[in-house]
Amino acid sequence: EGLSAYWPPLYPALTGAASFVFDDIEMAGRFVSVVAGSLLTLAAYRLARQSYGRDAARLSVVLVALHPLLVYYSTVMLTEAVYTLLFTCGVAAGWTAVAKSSARRFLTAGALFGACYLLKPEAAGYVLLLAAVALGARAFGERKASLKSSLSGAAAACAGFLVVALPYLIYLRRETGAWTLSAKLAGHLWQGSRRAGEVVPHAPGLFPDATTAVVQLTKALRYEYELLNLVFPLAFVVAASLGLFATRWTRARAGREAYLLLFFAATLAGYAVTLPNIRFLVPLAPLVICWTARGVIEFERWANGTARRLGVAEKFRRRGARVLRPAVVALLLVSLAPLFVYLLRGDKWGDYYGQKRAALWIREREGAAGAPPVIMSTAPVAAFYARGRHVALADEELAKMLARARRERADYVIINERSVKHMRLKGLLDAAETPPELRLVHGLAESPEHRVLVYTLASP
């Protein structure tokens, strides 16, 4: 059906292009992620080298290639691998633009963040951050930056963004009747406390009162802190802290670190306001890995200098230097064991896999000659795999849902535990309480707490 006001267009477009090579469109999407995840090693090398030199850049490539979160999202049909690649390239290009006071490079960085926007609408905020950095270039160590070059840099960043993003923005204006970044962005606002497990209700409207906002943000930040501990455990925190603070900062170093920290903090703050999730921390991994790689090198220098002062023989120092870095990298990887276990549980996307299995069951039941089924569900996954038409299952009363299902001539209503347990329709998760208007025809559980029930409408 082409463009959507809800789903951003770039990843589907790349998947569509890859589907000319792969008959299986899911394999095409995975291929896009694999290519982007592989190219991320080059982007991480560039980012680390321009900040900390070749040695840290090489170590960053190793850590990027082995970090389980980056490996995992480089193999699934999700936007994270492509988004992380473009985000890392945008951050690197932005710093080059600041350091060289180059409007052309600001244009490139803005275009890269425009491409990020076409993957995740919230990325539009980064171009504003980049423009602010351009206007305050002197504060980031670029003493030669004039007011004219700062203004031209900010304008170039915004222009680069608009060149890429404006066609989709115009499409959204036509579809929604208003200038907006996405039809889904407002729905994600102030969801942080829900992700933290505690919903703090507030009065209807876009913004809650100040007290409620503080409570929600605090809960969301706490939840993000727990996720960060999983993705970057204590060993990474210690190494990254060494990378940041083991040596005194020059003016140039202070500007560079402030620049990277701004993007790090803006990401955490943005998702605290909207919808924190471990997926959304993936783009931060290359930044933290840069600091971690720098910290490992600082530790090596400390260890070698200490051994020299203690009078350790030269041959032993050389042998120790050869094994020290691999040993530290191994320790960092061992510290990620809980994350490995988390990712191997296989239940994060069990809901979508369950809906896929339900759809394949529907296809088998309908047969090749049957008309395309109309499927009401919370996500279009089942309709896609059943080669049918999707009707959104909304959070509404049962009577309204049934009336809408009959109007849309829905053949199947799919109730997935992951989403429906938070909705007014959660009673449908209990098969024993099936209302007379529905008939349960199939059920499965892809993984714990990801049951999928398939209903048909009973004859009136």
SULWO-V337389 format. One record per residue. N is the residue number from 1. RES is the residue in one small letter. PHI is phi in whole degrees, 0 to 359 (none if undefined). D_LAST is the distance of its C-alpha to the last C-alpha in Angstrom with 2 decimals. Layout:
n res phi d_last
N RES PHI D_LAST
N RES PHI D_LAST
This chain:
n res phi d_last
1 e none 31.97
2 g 76 35.49
3 l 291 36.42
4 s 224 34.34
5 a 284 35.18
6 y 263 34.01
7 w 262 35.53
8 p 298 39.29
9 p 267 40.32
10 l 291 43.47
11 y 296 42.27
12 p 301 39.53
13 a 294 42.25
14 l 295 44.66
15 t 296 42.06
16 g 298 41.30
17 a 296 45.03
18 a 293 45.40
19 s 289 42.57
20 f 289 45.01
21 v 262 46.97
22 f 252 44.24
23 d 293 41.35
24 d 277 39.29
25 i 292 38.40
26 e 293 38.23
27 m 297 41.75
28 a 298 42.79
29 g 296 41.75
30 r 296 43.61
31 f 298 46.61
32 v 302 46.72
33 s 295 46.78
34 v 298 49.49
35 v 297 51.68
36 a 296 51.33
37 g 297 52.04
38 s 291 55.12
39 l 292 56.39
40 l 299 56.02
41 t 300 59.17
42 l 290 61.13
43 a 295 59.74
44 a 295 60.54
45 y 298 64.02
46 r 297 64.60
47 l 297 63.42
48 a 289 65.57
49 r 292 68.59
50 q 291 68.85
51 s 259 68.77
52 y 230 70.56
53 g 97 72.23
54 r 294 71.89
55 d 298 72.16
56 a 294 69.24
57 a 295 67.25
58 r 296 67.69
59 l 294 66.64
60 s 298 63.58
61 v 300 62.51
62 v 299 62.79
63 l 291 60.72
64 v 295 58.05
65 a 292 57.83
66 l 252 57.52
67 h 293 55.43
68 p 298 52.23
69 l 293 49.97
70 l 290 51.25
71 v 296 51.07
72 y 299 47.47
73 y 283 46.19
74 s 273 48.23
75 t 235 46.09
76 v 245 42.50
77 m 273 40.28
78 l 220 40.70
79 t 283 42.85
80 e 303 45.39
81 a 296 48.02
82 v 294 48.26
83 y 297 48.13
84 t 297 50.86
85 l 299 53.02
86 l 292 52.82
87 f 297 53.22
88 t 297 56.32
89 c 297 57.76
90 g 295 57.13
91 v 296 58.89
92 a 296 61.80
93 a 294 62.13
94 g 297 61.99
95 w 292 64.87
96 t 300 66.91
97 a 296 66.35
98 v 294 67.56
99 a 296 70.53
100 k 256 71.69
101 s 48 70.60
102 s 250 69.06
103 a 295 66.71
104 r 297 65.80
105 r 287 64.64
106 f 297 62.71
107 l 299 60.96
108 t 296 60.08
109 a 298 58.85
110 g 298 56.70
111 a 295 55.17
112 l 295 54.42
113 f 289 52.63
114 g 296 50.78
115 a 295 49.56
116 c 300 48.59
117 y 299 46.54
118 l 287 44.62
119 l 257 43.68
120 k 220 43.16
121 p 302 43.15
122 e 295 45.07
123 a 295 48.06
124 a 302 48.90
125 g 296 50.69
126 y 292 53.26
127 v 291 54.68
128 l 293 55.42
129 l 296 57.13
130 l 296 59.08
131 a 295 60.16
132 a 296 61.33
133 v 297 63.32
134 a 298 64.89
135 l 292 65.94
136 g 255 67.43
137 a 304 69.06
138 r 299 72.37
139 a 291 70.75
140 f 259 69.73
141 g 98 73.28
142 e 269 73.60
143 r 291 76.66
144 k 280 77.27
145 a 295 73.95
146 s 266 74.68
147 l 299 72.48
148 k 297 72.09
149 s 292 71.01
150 s 294 68.61
151 l 295 66.96
152 s 293 66.83
153 g 295 65.32
154 a 297 62.56
155 a 295 61.89
156 a 294 61.89
157 a 299 59.37
158 c 293 56.97
159 a 295 57.66
160 g 298 56.94
161 f 297 53.62
162 l 292 52.63
163 v 304 53.69
164 v 276 51.05
165 a 268 48.35
166 l 301 48.57
167 p 303 46.47
168 y 288 43.49
169 l 298 44.22
170 i 295 44.16
171 y 300 40.83
172 l 297 39.42
173 r 299 40.89
174 r 290 39.17
175 e 282 35.76
176 t 260 35.79
177 g 82 38.11
178 a 213 40.55
179 w 283 43.26
180 t 212 41.88
181 l 278 42.59
182 s 189 38.97
183 a 284 35.46
184 k 257 35.23
185 l 295 38.62
186 a 298 37.82
187 g 292 34.94
188 h 268 37.52
189 l 296 40.00
190 w 59 41.01
191 q 260 38.97
192 g 300 42.11
193 s 293 41.87
194 r 294 38.31
195 r 295 39.64
196 a 283 42.46
197 g 95 40.01
198 e 224 40.57
199 v 276 38.58
200 v 250 40.72
201 p 292 38.57
202 h 217 40.06
203 a 298 39.43
204 p 303 37.14
205 g 134 39.07
206 l 289 40.58
207 f 239 43.48
208 p 282 43.76
209 d 291 46.87
210 a 300 49.98
211 t 296 49.86
212 t 297 46.26
213 a 299 47.03
214 v 297 50.05
215 v 296 48.11
216 q 296 45.35
217 l 296 47.95
218 t 298 49.95
219 k 295 47.04
220 a 293 46.11
221 l 295 49.75
222 r 296 50.00
223 y 295 47.02
224 e 297 48.68
225 y 299 51.90
226 e 295 50.22
227 l 294 48.87
228 l 298 52.34
229 n 297 53.92
230 l 285 51.74
231 v 281 52.39
232 f 232 56.05
233 p 291 57.49
234 l 305 60.88
235 a 300 62.92
236 f 291 61.47
237 v 298 61.98
238 v 297 65.64
239 a 296 66.27
240 a 296 64.61
241 s 296 66.64
242 l 298 69.80
243 g 299 68.85
244 l 277 68.45
245 f 236 71.26
246 a 291 73.85
247 t 237 76.09
248 r 291 76.91
249 w 274 75.13
250 t 278 76.99
251 r 299 75.81
252 a 295 74.16
253 r 296 72.50
254 a 299 71.24
255 g 295 69.61
256 r 295 67.96
257 e 293 66.59
258 a 298 65.43
259 y 299 63.57
260 l 295 61.72
261 l 294 61.05
262 l 298 59.54
263 f 292 56.88
264 f 296 56.29
265 a 293 55.96
266 a 297 53.85
267 t 295 51.28
268 l 297 51.05
269 a 294 50.93
270 g 297 48.30
271 y 281 45.85
272 a 294 46.63
273 v 286 45.35
274 t 257 42.27
275 l 222 40.87
276 p 294 43.43
277 n 199 42.70
278 i 299 45.01
279 r 303 44.02
280 f 282 45.53
281 l 271 48.86
282 v 303 49.40
283 p 298 51.33
284 l 282 53.74
285 a 302 54.85
286 p 300 57.44
287 l 294 58.99
288 v 296 59.37
289 i 295 60.61
290 c 301 63.31
291 w 295 64.60
292 t 295 64.32
293 a 298 66.34
294 r 299 68.95
295 g 294 69.09
296 v 299 69.72
297 i 293 72.63
298 e 297 73.99
299 f 295 73.88
300 e 300 75.75
301 r 297 78.43
302 w 297 78.78
303 a 296 79.02
304 n 293 81.59
305 g 295 83.63
306 t 295 83.65
307 a 298 84.73
308 r 295 87.51
309 r 293 88.75
310 l 278 88.70
311 g 81 90.94
312 v 293 88.57
313 a 300 90.15
314 e 302 89.09
315 k 295 87.89
316 f 287 85.61
317 r 296 84.28
318 r 294 83.44
319 r 297 81.69
320 g 296 79.75
321 a 296 78.75
322 r 290 77.31
323 v 260 74.97
324 l 296 74.17
325 r 295 71.52
326 p 301 69.62
327 a 293 69.76
328 v 292 68.34
329 v 298 65.53
330 a 298 64.76
331 l 297 64.71
332 l 299 62.29
333 l 292 59.95
334 v 298 60.22
335 s 295 59.27
336 l 271 55.97
337 a 306 54.99
338 p 300 52.29
339 l 291 50.73
340 f 305 50.86
341 v 298 49.02
342 y 302 46.42
343 l 285 45.72
344 l 277 45.72
345 r 296 43.06
346 g 74 40.52
347 d 252 37.75
348 k 295 38.03
349 w 246 35.74
350 g 302 33.95
351 d 297 30.73
352 y 291 30.99
353 y 296 32.17
354 g 297 29.23
355 q 294 26.82
356 k 297 28.90
357 r 297 28.57
358 a 298 24.80
359 a 295 24.85
360 l 295 27.19
361 w 295 24.93
362 i 297 22.05
363 r 299 24.59
364 e 294 25.68
365 r 292 22.20
366 e 286 21.38
367 g 82 24.85
368 a 293 27.31
369 a 273 25.80
370 g 290 22.28
371 a 291 21.36
372 p 304 22.03
373 p 286 19.12
374 v 261 17.85
375 i 240 18.55
376 m 264 18.14
377 s 201 21.15
378 t 287 24.16
379 a 224 26.54
380 p 281 26.51
381 v 301 28.07
382 a 297 25.13
383 a 298 24.23
384 f 297 27.92
385 y 286 28.40
386 a 274 25.22
387 r 58 26.41
388 g 239 23.18
389 r 252 22.29
390 h 267 22.31
391 v 236 20.21
392 a 292 21.92
393 l 269 20.47
394 a 262 22.10
395 d 278 23.28
396 e 213 20.86
397 e 294 18.80
398 l 303 15.60
399 a 299 13.55
400 k 293 15.36
401 m 298 14.95
402 l 296 11.15
403 a 297 11.30
404 r 292 14.01
405 a 299 12.48
406 r 290 9.71
407 r 297 12.74
408 e 277 14.82
409 r 57 12.48
410 a 294 13.49
411 d 275 13.63
412 y 221 15.15
413 v 240 15.90
414 i 259 19.43
415 i 252 20.78
416 n 253 24.59
417 e 300 26.69
418 r 304 29.52
419 s 263 27.70
420 v 290 24.74
421 k 296 27.13
422 h 261 28.52
423 m 248 25.24
424 r 291 23.05
425 l 268 20.39
426 k 299 22.96
427 g 299 21.09
428 l 288 18.93
429 l 288 22.26
430 d 266 22.19
431 a 299 20.19
432 a 290 20.65
433 e 254 18.73
434 t 300 15.52
435 p 291 12.76
436 p 297 9.79
437 e 284 7.55
438 l 238 10.13
439 r 228 12.04
440 l 283 15.79
441 v 245 17.26
442 h 198 20.69
443 g 206 23.23
444 l 204 26.84
445 a 226 29.73
446 e 293 32.17
447 s 201 34.47
448 p 306 34.64
449 e 64 32.30
450 h 229 30.50
451 r 291 27.51
452 v 229 24.64
453 l 244 21.15
454 v 248 18.61
455 y 246 14.87
456 t 241 11.99
457 l 280 8.46
458 a 289 6.30
459 s 297 3.84
460 p 293 0.00
